[in-house]
């Protein structure tokens, strides 16, 4: 059985994805950036993240050629920034930009990850970018939970209070996410 692109896209719409913006500066000093829904933590030691970028996108070549990039992890109220970097390339850096480590980034993000390119892996019509996190900068407090994308729409997740977190996590107050084969 062969799965068609539309069927696969519909299935993937069932997943909730984080929303982030990757940005970089090319060798000529030009700014490039795009909205991502595929950022994941890969390793704690060394700290690595990964995401996929379509080979047919305008940001593919500058990103794959860049040694450094910044990932702005968007907060609940930053849907406009997500849409700004998903829209026309000419308007991506028009407003709401702050320099983070010499790279233009989304102002007011939940946090920023400054990364050095570690590895590129070709996978189907995408390239998987693995970045080593060199610096983490926290955004402003009180921005609420994260911005997520699910069912082809943006959603805001709330932030639980300390008592609500304890109730959700149990008496230990800790949770663990295990990635791998179960």
C-alpha positions as CSV (number, residue, x, y, z in Angstrom):
1,X,0.0,0.0,0.0
2,X,1.3,3.4,-0.9
3,X,0.3,6.4,1.2
4,X,-0.4,9.6,-0.8
5,X,0.9,13.0,0.2
6,X,-2.6,14.3,1.1
7,X,-3.4,11.3,3.3
8,X,0.0,11.7,5.0
9,X,-0.6,15.5,5.5
10,X,-4.0,14.8,7.1
11,X,-2.5,12.2,9.4
12,X,0.3,14.6,10.5
13,X,-2.3,17.3,11.3
14,X,-3.2,15.0,14.2
15,X,0.2,15.8,15.9
16,X,0.6,18.9,18.0
17,X,3.9,20.7,17.0
18,X,6.0,23.3,18.6
19,X,6.2,26.6,16.8
20,X,9.6,28.3,16.4
21,X,11.4,30.5,14.0
22,X,14.9,29.8,12.7
23,X,17.0,32.7,11.6
24,X,20.5,33.2,10.2
25,X,22.8,35.6,8.4
26,X,24.3,34.5,5.1
27,X,27.9,35.2,4.0
28,X,26.8,38.4,2.3
29,X,25.1,39.7,5.5
30,X,21.6,38.9,4.3
31,X,19.0,37.9,6.8
32,X,17.0,34.7,6.4
33,X,14.3,33.0,8.5
34,X,11.4,30.7,8.5
35,X,8.7,29.3,10.8
36,X,9.3,25.7,12.0
37,X,7.1,23.0,13.4
38,X,9.7,20.3,13.7
39,X,12.1,21.5,16.4
40,X,13.0,18.7,18.9
41,X,15.6,18.1,21.5
42,X,18.1,15.5,20.4
43,X,20.7,15.2,23.1
44,X,21.5,16.7,26.5
45,X,25.2,15.9,26.4
46,X,26.2,17.6,24.2
47,X,23.1,19.8,23.9
48,X,21.7,19.2,20.4
49,X,18.5,20.1,18.7
50,X,17.2,19.1,15.3
51,X,14.6,20.2,12.8
52,X,13.7,19.6,9.2
53,X,13.6,22.2,6.4
54,X,12.1,21.5,2.9
55,X,14.7,21.5,0.1
56,X,12.3,23.6,-2.1
57,X,12.1,26.5,0.4
58,X,13.9,29.8,0.1
59,X,15.6,29.4,3.4
60,X,17.1,25.9,2.6
61,X,20.2,27.1,0.8
62,X,21.2,29.9,3.3
63,X,20.4,27.7,6.3
64,X,22.5,24.8,5.0
65,X,25.3,27.2,4.2
66,X,25.3,28.9,7.5
67,X,27.6,27.9,10.4
68,X,25.3,29.5,13.0
69,X,21.6,30.1,13.5
70,X,19.2,31.1,16.2
71,X,15.9,29.3,17.1
72,X,13.3,31.6,18.6
73,X,10.8,29.3,20.5
74,X,7.5,31.2,20.3
75,X,5.2,31.8,23.2
76,X,1.4,31.7,23.3
77,X,0.8,35.3,22.1
78,X,3.2,35.1,19.1
79,X,1.0,33.8,16.4
80,X,1.6,37.0,14.3
81,X,5.4,36.3,14.4
82,X,4.8,32.7,13.3
83,X,2.7,33.9,10.4
84,X,5.2,36.7,9.5
85,X,8.0,34.2,9.0
86,X,5.7,31.8,7.2
87,X,4.7,34.5,4.7
88,X,6.5,36.4,2.0
89,X,10.2,36.4,2.4
90,X,10.4,40.2,1.9
91,X,8.3,40.9,5.1
92,X,9.9,38.5,7.5
93,X,12.2,41.0,9.2
94,X,9.9,44.0,8.9
95,X,9.0,44.2,12.6
96,X,9.6,42.6,16.0
97,X,13.3,41.7,15.6
98,X,16.0,41.7,18.2
99,X,19.7,40.8,17.8
100,X,20.6,37.6,19.7
101,X,24.3,36.8,19.5
102,X,24.6,38.8,16.3
103,X,21.7,37.0,14.6
104,X,18.3,38.6,14.0
105,X,15.7,36.8,16.2
106,X,12.0,37.2,17.1
107,X,11.6,39.8,19.9
108,X,9.8,38.6,23.0
109,X,10.2,34.8,22.3
110,X,9.9,32.3,25.2
111,X,13.5,31.6,24.7
112,X,16.3,31.6,22.1
113,X,18.7,28.8,21.2
114,X,22.0,30.0,19.6
115,X,23.3,27.1,17.7
116,X,26.3,26.0,15.6
117,X,25.5,23.7,12.7
118,X,26.6,20.2,13.6
119,X,25.3,18.1,10.8
120,X,23.0,18.0,7.8
121,X,21.1,14.8,6.9
122,X,19.2,14.4,3.6
123,X,15.8,12.8,4.2
124,X,13.3,12.6,1.4
125,X,12.4,16.1,0.2
126,X,13.8,17.7,3.4
127,X,17.1,18.2,5.1
128,X,17.4,17.5,8.8
129,X,19.5,20.1,10.5
130,X,21.3,19.2,13.7
131,X,22.5,22.1,15.7
132,X,24.7,22.2,18.8
133,X,23.3,24.6,21.3
134,X,26.0,27.1,22.3
135,X,23.9,29.5,24.3
136,X,20.4,29.6,25.7
137,X,18.7,32.9,26.5
138,X,15.4,33.1,28.4
139,X,12.6,35.4,27.2
140,X,10.4,37.7,29.2
141,X,8.5,36.2,32.1
142,X,4.7,36.0,32.0
143,X,4.3,35.3,28.3
144,X,2.1,32.3,29.1
145,X,2.5,28.8,27.7
146,X,3.9,27.8,24.3
147,X,2.4,28.4,20.9
148,X,1.6,25.1,19.2
149,X,0.2,24.1,15.8
150,X,-2.4,21.3,15.6
151,X,-5.1,20.5,13.1
152,X,-3.8,23.2,10.7
153,X,-4.4,25.9,13.4
154,X,-2.4,27.7,16.0
155,X,-3.3,27.0,19.7
156,X,-2.2,28.6,22.9
157,X,-1.4,26.3,25.9
158,X,-1.8,27.7,29.3
159,X,0.7,27.6,32.1
160,X,-0.2,25.6,35.2
161,X,0.3,27.1,38.7
162,X,2.7,25.3,41.1
163,X,-0.3,23.5,42.8
164,X,-1.7,22.5,39.4
165,X,1.7,21.2,38.3
166,X,2.0,19.0,41.5
167,X,-1.5,17.6,40.8
168,X,-0.6,16.8,37.2
169,X,2.8,15.3,37.9
170,X,2.0,13.5,41.2
171,X,3.7,13.9,44.5
172,X,7.3,13.9,43.1
173,X,6.7,17.1,41.2
174,X,8.7,15.6,38.3
175,X,7.9,14.1,35.0
176,X,10.1,12.4,32.5
177,X,9.7,12.2,28.7
178,X,11.4,9.2,27.2
179,X,12.1,9.2,23.5
180,X,12.7,5.9,21.9
181,X,11.2,2.5,21.2
182,X,8.7,1.3,23.7
